Structure formats: C-alpha cells, structure tokens
Amino acid sequence: MFIGMSIVFLFLALLVWVIRFSSWLIRRYAAVETVPSAPASDAFAPPASPTEDTELVAAITAAIHRYRNPK
C-alpha cells in the first residue's frame, strides 16, 4: 500500500513540475501581442440612423420569437 501511494504522489509531483515548467517556457518564448486601443470618442458612438436601430430591434425580436416557438 505504501508503494502505491508513493508512486501516485511521485506522479502527481512530476505532473505539477511539468506544468510549471511548460508555463515558464510559454511565458518566456511566447510573443507578446499588443492590442491597439480605439479612441475614446469612437467607443460610445450613437447609432448611424434611427432606421438601422428599428431594423435591429425587429431582427432581435424575430430571432427571440423563433427561438421560443420551435414549431
């Protein structure tokens, strides 16, 4: 019983070591990608026209109706 528990413990310790080592390798050699940020003025732009907004609401309403009524 002691041998079996020791083997399991060693396997789990080895698994933790391999995961930490692979994490270290990935952090060291992975390229850091920078995401360009959008200007603050474009982040909260109003809709282009009220027509597009009503069409969007109609499309969403139709999709919800079709989802709820599968017949």
N, C-alpha and C positions, 0 to 999 in steps of 0.2 A: 504494500500500500504506500509506503514511504517513497519507493522508487517511482511509482506512477505519479504521485503528487509532485515530486521533484521534476520529472520530465515535463509536466504541464506548466509548472512555474518557470522553468527554463525556456520553454517555448514561448510563453507569454512575454517574458522579459526580452527575448530575442525579437519578438514581434514589435514591441514598443521601441526598441533600439532601431530597427529597420525603418519604422515610420518616422521617427525623429530624424534619422539620417537622410531619408528621402526628402523630408520637408526642408531640411537645411540645404540640400542640393538644389531644390527647386527655387528657394528664395535667393540663393546665390547666383544661379545661372539664368533665371528667367528674366526676360526683358521687361522693364517697367514701362507700361504704356500710359501716357498721359491723355486724359480726356479733355478736349477743348471745351471750355465753358462758353455758353451762349451769353450774349449781353443781357443785362437785367431788363432792358426795355422790351426785348423780344419774348421774355419768359411769360409775361401775362398779357399778351396781345388780345384784344377783343376779336370776336368773330368777324369775318370779312363783310358779310351782309346778313340781314335777318332771314333771307330766303334759305341760305345754307343751314342756319340754325333750325328752322322748322322742318326742313328735309331730314336733318339728322335725328330730331326728336321722332319724326314719323317712322324712320327706319328702325330706331331702337324699339319703339312701341310695337312695330310689326314683328320684330325678332322675339320680343318677350312673349307676345301673344302666340306665336308659332311654337315657342319652346314649351309653354304651359299647356297647349292643346295639341297633342301629338297626332290627332286623327287627321 
